[in-house]
Amino acid sequence: MCVFGTRPEAVKLAPVVHALRASKKVEPIVVLTAQHREMLDQMMKWFEIEPQYDLNLMQHGQTLPELTSKVILGVDKLLTEAKPDMLLVQGDTVTVMAAALAAFYQKIPVGHVEAGLRTGDRYNPFPEEMARQQVGRLATLHFPPTQRAVDNLRREGITDHVYLTGNTVIDALNNTVSRLNGNLVDKSLFANADFDNKRVLLVTAHRRENWGSGMEEIAHALRQIADAHEDVQVLYAIHKNPVVRDSFKPIFKDHPRLILIEPLDYLPFVYALQKCFFVLTDSGGIQEEAPTFGKPVLVMRTNTERPEAVQAGSSKLVGVTREGIFEAADTLLKDANAYKTMSTVVNPFGDGKASERIVEAIENYLG
């Protein structure tokens, strides 16, 4: 049983679902919690996955305890009904933690895709850091994407059934790029972003720990960057959360090169990632995807559970102050050598065969 609830989970589990379908020994049962509804549905359509069950739990304004309890109860009921041999989850969301706990209560083994990511700060990112640590204790099979993630698990005493696989996001990205045709993308989604004649900076920002003053600092930094460079456009696919929107809209207002658009489907997002100059983000997955296209990433956080990218040189931690963000962006916009150094790094997150390794490990474990 493959359980997921958000767009990033869908992207990273989709290639595993297809690999399970191709197996002669196991078959997937797909369950959606719909922790995110609209963005999740977009992914299901693109990757051609039809769920067997949809809990449809998204509700605006619900608290983390409310969502956690709903996932536990909903997944528990489905486990009783479907009686799977294993439950598979990916990442570090409430869906992942709660579904894993429901399976543990029924003594059903859990497989954890993208295991072993750590910052060491329980409140940053929040609540993801503790979610993935708890799943690490609940899971039976662990699929860390990098050697550092393997080492993190080992330091916590987790050494049995640990399989270094690479990150499934590269599998998904390779599949998408092979199918991507620019003509399939509605260019009007990008408003007046001019990828051909301007240096377009692609932005994603939504982290809960950045809500409030952090988001305002990011917004001010982006405006300062646009003011300092007339050939730059800032393209921000703004998150649906009203807290995020209220932080950005007043600061972006009436600036011709600060472009707010609605959240993008995966396909146009990949297109924008290919066409942009570089990325500013507080999210995780894009740190893994951007090096495939040679796009530097400025990580607007105080730490990251993906230090491999920072060490490799494709990403840089810039914090959440307007001074730090502006200085790092200004350097990439002015210094061609600095840009080249970051844009020519080989992606440290895998070779696109992670899903095959995961399914092989599951087959061997289940015998």
VENDAJO-V379727 format. One record per residue. N is the residue number from 1. D_FIRST is the distance of its C-alpha to the first C-alpha in Angstrom with 1 decimal. Layout:
BEGIN
N:D_FIRST  N:D_FIRST
END
This chain:
BEGIN
1:0.0  2:3.8  3:6.3  4:9.9  5:13.2  6:16.2  7:17.7  8:17.8  9:14.0  10:13.7  11:16.4  12:15.1  13:11.5  14:12.9  15:14.5  16:11.5  17:9.7  18:13.1  19:13.5  20:10.5  21:12.0  22:15.3  23:14.4  24:16.1  25:14.1  26:10.4  27:8.6  28:5.7  29:4.5  30:5.9  31:7.0  32:10.4  33:12.5  34:15.4  35:17.1  36:19.1  37:19.6  38:22.0  39:21.2  40:17.5  41:18.5  42:20.8  43:18.2  44:16.0  45:19.3  46:20.5  47:17.5  48:17.2  49:13.6  50:13.3  51:10.5  52:9.8  53:10.2  54:12.5  55:13.8  56:16.7  57:17.8  58:20.3  59:23.7  60:26.7  61:28.2  62:25.7  63:25.9  64:23.4  65:23.6  66:23.0  67:19.8  68:18.5  69:19.2  70:17.7  71:14.3  72:14.5  73:15.6  74:13.4  75:10.0  76:11.9  77:12.8  78:9.5  79:8.4  80:11.8  81:11.6  82:8.5  83:8.9  84:6.0  85:7.9  86:6.2  87:4.7  88:6.0  89:8.6  90:11.9  91:15.4  92:17.2  93:16.9  94:17.0  95:13.4  96:12.4  97:14.8  98:14.2  99:10.4  100:11.1  101:14.0  102:12.3  103:10.1  104:13.5  105:15.3  106:13.5  107:13.9  108:10.4  109:10.6  110:9.5  111:9.9  112:12.0  113:13.0  114:16.7  115:17.5  116:21.1  117:22.6  118:25.4  119:28.5  120:29.8  121:30.6  122:28.5  123:29.7  124:29.5  125:27.1  126:26.4  127:23.9  128:21.8  129:23.7  130:23.1  131:19.4  132:18.7  133:21.1  134:19.4  135:15.9  136:18.0  137:19.1  138:15.9  139:13.9  140:14.4  141:13.9  142:15.7  143:16.1  144:19.3  145:20.8  146:24.4  147:26.7  148:27.6  149:24.1  150:24.2  151:27.5  152:26.3  153:23.8  154:26.6  155:28.9  156:26.6  157:26.5  158:23.0  159:23.8  160:21.5  161:18.6  162:19.6  163:19.3  164:21.4  165:19.7  166:21.4  167:19.8  168:17.4  169:19.6  170:22.3  171:20.1  172:19.5  173:23.2  174:24.5  175:22.7  176:24.1  177:27.6  178:27.8  179:27.3  180:29.2  181:32.6  182:34.7  183:35.8  184:32.3  185:32.6  186:34.6  187:37.1  188:38.2  189:35.0  190:36.8  191:39.9  192:42.9  193:41.2  194:43.3  195:41.3  196:44.3  197:47.1  198:45.7  199:43.7  200:40.6  201:38.7  202:35.1  203:34.0  204:30.7  205:31.1  206:29.1  207:28.5  208:29.0  209:31.4  210:33.6  211:34.0  212:37.7  213:40.3  214:37.9  215:37.0  216:40.7  217:41.6  218:39.2  219:40.7  220:44.2  221:43.5  222:42.2  223:45.3  224:47.5  225:46.0  226:46.7  227:50.2  228:51.0  229:49.9  230:51.1  231:49.1  232:45.8  233:43.4  234:40.5  235:37.5  236:35.1  237:32.1  238:32.3  239:29.4  240:29.1  241:29.7  242:33.3  243:34.1  244:33.6  245:35.6  246:38.4  247:38.9  248:39.2  249:40.9  250:44.3  251:44.5  252:43.6  253:45.8  254:48.5  255:47.8  256:47.8  257:45.6  258:42.9  259:40.4  260:37.7  261:35.2  262:32.1  263:28.7  264:28.0  265:25.3  266:23.8  267:26.2  268:29.4  269:28.3  270:28.1  271:31.4  272:32.9  273:31.7  274:33.5  275:36.6  276:37.1  277:39.5  278:37.3  279:34.6  280:35.0  281:31.8  282:30.3  283:26.7  284:24.7  285:23.0  286:26.4  287:27.9  288:25.7  289:26.3  290:30.0  291:31.4  292:30.1  293:32.7  294:35.3  295:35.2  296:36.2  297:34.2  298:35.9  299:33.5  300:34.8  301:33.6  302:35.3  303:32.6  304:29.6  305:26.6  306:27.1  307:30.6  308:30.2  309:31.2  310:34.1  311:35.3  312:35.0  313:37.0  314:34.9  315:34.3  316:36.7  317:36.2  318:38.8  319:38.1  320:38.4  321:42.2  322:44.0  323:46.3  324:43.6  325:41.6  326:44.8  327:46.3  328:43.3  329:43.0  330:46.8  331:46.9  332:44.4  333:46.3  334:49.7  335:49.1  336:48.2  337:47.8  338:45.4  339:43.3  340:43.5  341:42.5  342:39.2  343:38.4  344:38.8  345:36.3  346:33.8  347:30.2  348:29.2  349:25.4  350:24.8  351:25.5  352:22.6  353:20.9  354:18.4  355:15.3  356:17.0  357:17.6  358:14.1  359:12.8  360:16.0  361:15.4  362:12.0  363:13.8  364:16.7  365:15.1  366:13.4  367:16.8
END
